[in-house]
Amino acid sequence: MKTSHAGVALTALFSTAAIAQENCGLVGYDTGANPAILVYTDATLGTLEACGDLCSTTETCLSFGFSTEQCLLYNVTVTDNVNLMESPYTFYDLTCLAAGGATNRIRRVIKFFF
Ligand SMILES: *[C@@H]1O[C@H](CO)[C@@H](O)[C@H](O)[C@H]1NC(C)=O
């Protein structure tokens, strides 16, 4: 009985982790394979809120990256599009903003454990 409960819990954890393939707040540079579809060089857009707003109102935008001076919009998600390294840019999938607080908390917990 104990084993089966643990199995169910693990399955639930793994399936949630598989769904939550979003990347929120990765620091690096895009790989160059999928260049930004739009580049805004404007310090007022170099924030999570402003750049995220632009992405959410741009039809083909799936992710975005920003520095203190730029907002970059991408038509691909962050997965496989960002090389993690020291950089002024931080990248987010658009879904990071759409997801509710509770979901994000669960995702953070899962990331912590895996
Ligand atoms: C992203 O945009 C570029 C440039 O318009 C286009 O060539 C490419 O096919 C698009 N990729 C996707 C996944 O929509």
The ligand as a Tripos MOL2 file, in Angstrom:
@<TRIPOS>MOLECULE
LIG
   14    14     1     0     0
SMALL
NO_CHARGES

@<TRIPOS>ATOM
      1 C1          9.9480   33.0290  -36.3230 C.3       1 LIG1
      2 O1         10.1010   34.1640  -37.1180 O.3       1 LIG1
      3 C2         11.0250   33.9990  -38.1680 C.3       1 LIG1
      4 C3         11.1910   35.3430  -38.8410 C.3       1 LIG1
      5 O2          9.9640   35.8680  -39.2290 O.3       1 LIG1
      6 C4         10.5230   32.9210  -39.1180 C.3       1 LIG1
      7 O3         11.4200   32.7150  -40.1500 O.3       1 LIG1
      8 C5         10.3560   31.6350  -38.3230 C.3       1 LIG1
      9 O4          9.7900   30.6360  -39.1480 O.3       1 LIG1
     10 C6          9.4710   31.8400  -37.1160 C.3       1 LIG1
     11 N1          9.5080   30.6490  -36.2880 N.am      1 LIG1
     12 C7          8.4210   30.1380  -35.7360 C.2       1 LIG1
     13 C8          8.6430   28.9380  -34.8720 C.3       1 LIG1
     14 O5          7.2990   30.6190  -35.8930 O.2       1 LIG1
@<TRIPOS>BOND
     1     1     2 1
     2     1    10 1
     3     2     3 1
     4     3     4 1
     5     3     6 1
     6     4     5 1
     7     6     7 1
     8     6     8 1
     9     8     9 1
    10     8    10 1
    11    10    11 1
    12    11    12 1
    13    12    13 1
    14    12    14 2
@<TRIPOS>SUBSTRUCTURE
     1 LIG1         1 GROUP 0 **** ****
